[in-house]
Amino acid sequence: MSSTAANVSCSVPLSQFSGTVALIGAGKMGGALIEGWIGLGLDPARIAAIEPEPAPAIAALAGRGLKLNPDPQSLRPDAIVLAVKPQTAPEIVARIAALTVPTSVVVSIMAGRTLAFLGRALPPTAAIVRAMPNTPAAIGRGITVAVPNARVTPAQRGLAHSLLAATGAVEWIADEGLMDAVTAVSGSGPAYVFLLAESLAQAGVAAGLPADLAARLARATVAGAGELLRRSPLEVSQLRQNVTSPGGTTAAALDVLMAAEGMDQLLKRAVAAATRRSVELAG
Ligand SMILES: NC(=O)c1ccc[n+]([C@@H]2O[C@H](COP(=O)([O-])OP(=O)(O)OC[C@H]3O[C@@H](n4cnc5c(N)ncnc54)[C@H](OP(=O)(O)O)[C@@H]3O)[C@@H](O)[C@H]2O)c1
């Protein structure tokens, strides 16, 4: 399954949504979600945010109708989005069980917290979506992978899709077992790309460039190549080949990076290590 129009046919335009979304935890990720929802036309009055220390931008939205820390009993939320740290999950999930109504879908973006963990604390009939976003969500360029439990109806899945799509692309999977590898590829992946920019800058310094120039070149190169990748219809390998003349400078570098113990092997080991760690942390 993936996020094609066919399998999210029930996705709800947020500008027409007339229910209530309860967001538990309006920190970095929760704040990005709220910003994305409102950007897509969701009326702030449709949002209830539970957040002990709201950032000024979140507090300001109360003036536009957002319900900040309302009495939880007053809510009958269509969706409850859990965006607190995984460590606080046992206490918080137990408390939000009281918030769910039979039609609610609970969408958790907590890293490592499984559908089974969430299901144990919520009513047995609870519809739950476990999702893994990544940090480019902060600028609406994230990618989120989502997996539903068996209770999620097409309409609930559509609502979950619309809420998650506010920070970027959404992919749906049926097998929760893939979530550890997803975490290792797209969840942790932005850090690998940032490291690439750091390493490229250091290599530039080693080749004789002033450090500040090397840092600017590396940053702009990674960002520009990423944007080209996003906009181009070409395969990634084709884009690489297009900038690699036989016998040229890029080819000389790629001979090193694509050697037997080069980047492929390094990233396989890195992703395997992250996948193992995700399995260890899951609960
Ligand atoms: N950031 C990422 O790139 C990323 C990527 C993938 C998944 N995630 C997941 O997203 C979740 C949120 O991460 P984040 O980076 O946004 O963390 P964060 O900025 O720390 O946000 C969590 C928020 O929840 C609040 N909170 C704590 N206890 C609460 C309670 N009892 N009721 C309601 N809110 C409460 C925190 O308030 P205080 O500050 O007052 O404690 C904080 O504002 C995590 O589970 C993480 O695994 C994040």
The ligand as a Gaussian input file, in Angstrom:
#p B3LYP/6-31G(d) Opt

LIG

0 1
 N       11.091000      15.736000      16.263000
 C       11.205000      14.777000      15.341000
 O       11.930000      14.853000      14.359000
 C       10.387000      13.521000      15.442000
 C       10.459000      12.550000      14.414000
 C        9.692000      11.403000      14.513000
 C        8.858000      11.239000      15.606000
 N        8.813000      12.175000      16.565000
 C        7.966000      11.949000      17.706000
 O        7.147000      13.063000      17.939000
 C        6.895000      13.138000      19.318000
 C        7.069000      14.571000      19.747000
 O        8.429000      14.960000      19.529000
 P        8.862000      16.469000      19.592000
 O       10.222000      16.550000      19.023000
 O        7.775000      17.334000      19.040000
 O        8.953000      16.654000      21.197000
 P        8.708000      17.932000      22.073000
 O        9.054000      19.176000      21.329000
 O        9.346000      17.687000      23.419000
 O        7.133000      17.941000      22.234000
 C        6.432000      17.195000      23.201000
 C        5.468000      18.159000      23.886000
 O        4.570000      17.439000      24.726000
 C        4.405000      18.204000      25.908000
 N        3.914000      17.431000      27.050000
 C        4.624000      16.850000      28.032000
 N        3.798000      16.265000      28.926000
 C        2.548000      16.489000      28.494000
 C        1.255000      16.142000      28.982000
 N        1.112000      15.468000      30.121000
 N        0.169000      16.492000      28.267000
 C        0.321000      17.176000      27.131000
 N        1.522000      17.552000      26.626000
 C        2.613000      17.204000      27.294000
 C        5.776000      18.762000      26.155000
 O        5.690000      19.843000      27.045000
 P        6.962000      20.213000      27.970000
 O        7.972000      20.798000      27.056000
 O        6.406000      21.174000      28.957000
 O        7.418000      18.932000      28.603000
 C        6.210000      19.179000      24.765000
 O        5.770000      20.461000      24.439000
 C        7.843000      12.181000      20.026000
 O        7.126000      11.063000      20.513000
 C        8.794000      11.774000      18.960000
 O        9.161000      10.399000      19.114000
 C        9.551000      13.320000      16.518000

